[in-house]
Amino acid sequence: MSWQRVLAARRPSGILGCIRKSGQQIRRTIPAPLLGPSEATPAVLCPLLAPQYKKDKELLERVQWRPQRLGNGVDSWNCRSKSRYQSGAGKQSQPLAKNDGESQSGFHKGQTLLLVLLISVPLLYVLWSGIPSLPYGASNRAAEVLQTFRARMKELKNTYQSQDPNVWRRAHVFLEKHLNASHVHLEPAILLFTAGREAEKALRCLSNEIADAFAFSQNATTIQINGVDKAVLDSDAVKLEVDNELSSGFSKGKKVAVVHRFELLPAGSTLIFYKYCDHENAAFKDVALLLTVLLDEQSLRKSLTFQEVEEKVRDFLWAKFTSSDIPSSYNGMDTDKLSGLWSRISHLVLPVWPEKGLPLEGCT
């Protein structure tokens, strides 16, 4: 606005000065024509002022245009400042929103953890309280059973001193584990004792003594089955007879069965042991079965490993039960059936050596 005032102040003085000069020139030369109001422009009234008028007009236009430009610049600056402020505010609000989201996420996690604890603690309590535990009287009884069995096995070890210490250890651990009431019985305990012909008496006596120790510790008795008495009978009849003896005896509370001379049973009849030795599918799981096999050899070398003894018994039964020279009563056995039977009765195969000082009749 100051430039406009300057131009407005300069214009009259410039025009008046020009008029004076022009008037002097006109009076000297040509008389002044009469002009209308619209025709009396500064350029007509003062020809000398035309260039200066043009410059003043351009200057006025520039001055008038500058405030407009400045105004537009202020507006644009205000827009940019506003946008920067808004963007800055947005950036500042982002951490706040992030922190807000993190706090909400932490709150939800805390709620989830609390919910899990509220659910798991009662569930663990229910599971713990539901685990069966032995009453005080039952635990005392279980301890007495183990103590009695250990005492009887110690006596037997002193009597049968010719036996390998590893045989005693394996038999003792195997049967004691089954007697331990804290273990759930998933399958019966099955032992197979074998010997050469020179140890036939020790084989019979030792198997009976161990079976009696197992049964006596539980105030029970044993089931006795002798293959010699059934060797010439029909296979199906022997199968039915063995099934009745085992089922009846175990149902009445007997805890162990001894099957002497297992190799003399008719081959087909031995398939009944699938029912009583089929691991977790066995008909009775809290019992023990002791089988004896007398080999054709006169004696067993004490240098044989347990694995070699097991292989020798397996080969002997294969030849005994699948030979074509056996009587018709042995029919009904093949290699596949025998393989399945062997896998069920060969949990633990232990050798027995001859013993001196055993009584001629019976066993101590």
C-alpha positions, 0 to 999 in steps of 0.5 A, a space after each residue: 500500500 505504501 507504493 500505491 500512495 507514492 505513485 498517487 502522490 507522484 502522479 499529480 505533480 508529474 501531470 501538473 509539471 507536464 501541463 505547465 511545460 506543455 502550456 508554455 509550448 502550446 502558447 508559443 505554437 498551436 492553440 490547445 484543442 478542446 477535449 472531452 472528459 474521456 479524451 483528456 488522458 495523461 498521454 494526451 494532456 502531456 505527451 512527455 508524460 506518456 513514457 513515464 506514465 507507462 513506467 508508473 503503470 507497470 510499477 503500480 501493477 508490479 506493486 499490486 501483484 506483489 502483495 497478491 503473490 505474498 498472500 498466496 505464499 502465506 496461504 501456501 506456507 500456512 497449508 504446508 505448515 498445517 500439513 507438517 503439523 498434522 503429519 507431526 501430530 500423526 507421527 506423535 500419535 503413532 507411538 502413542 497408539 503403538 504403546 496403547 496397542 502393546 499395553 492392550 496386548 500385554 493385558 490380553 496375555 495376562 488374562 490368557 495366562 490367568 485363565 490357563 492357570 485357573 483351568 490347569 490347577 484344578 485339572 492337575 489336582 483332579 488328575 493327582 487325586 485320581 491316581 490310584 495309590 496304595 493304602 497304608 495296609 496294602 503298601 505294607 502287604 506289598 513290602 512283605 511280599 517282596 521281603 518273603 520272595 527275596 528271603 526264599 530266593 536267597 535260600 535257593 541260591 545257597 542250595 543251588 550253588 552251581 548255577 551262574 550268578 547271572 541266572 539268579 540275578 536275571 530271574 530274581 529281577 524279572 520276577 520281583 518286578 512282577 511282584 512289585 505292586 506299584 507296577 501295573 501288570 500289562 502282561 504275564 511274567 514268562 521264563 523258559 529254563 533249559 538244560 542238557 540231559 545231565 541236568 534234568 533233575 536240577 532243571 525240574 527241581 529248580 523250576 519248581 522251587 522258584 515257582 513255589 517261592 513266587 507263589 508262597 510270597 503271595 500266599 498262593 499255590 502253583 499249577 503243575 503240568 507235565 509234558 511227559 504225561 501228555 506226549 502220546 495224546 491227541 493234540 486237540 485233547 491236550 490243548 483243551 486239557 491244558 486250557 482247562 488247567 490253566 484257566 481254572 487254576 488262575 481263576 481260583 487265585 493261583 499265581 504261577 504255572 510250571 509246564 515241565 518238558 514243554 518240548 514233549 507236548 503235541 505240537 498243535 496243542 502248544 498253540 493254546 499258549 497264545 492265549 496265556 502268553 500273548 503279551 498285553 492280550 494275555 487272558 491273565 496278566 498278574 501271573 507267571 508261567 515257567 516252562 522247561 525244555 530238556 535238550 537232546 544234548 548231554 550237557 550245555 557248555 558254560 561258555 555259551 552266552 545267553 543269546 547262544 542258549 536261546 538260539 539253541 533252544 529255538 532250533 531244537 523246538 523248530 526241529 521237534 515241532 516241524 519234523 516230518 518224522 513226528 507222530 500224527 498227534 503233532 500235526 497242526 504246527 507250521 513255521 509261521 505259527 511256531 515263530 509267533 509262539 516263540 516270540 511269546 514264550 522267549 521273554 527270558 531264556 535261562 540255562 540250568 547246570 547240574 547240581 550235586 547233592 540233590 535228593 534222589 526223590 523229589 526236590 528240597 
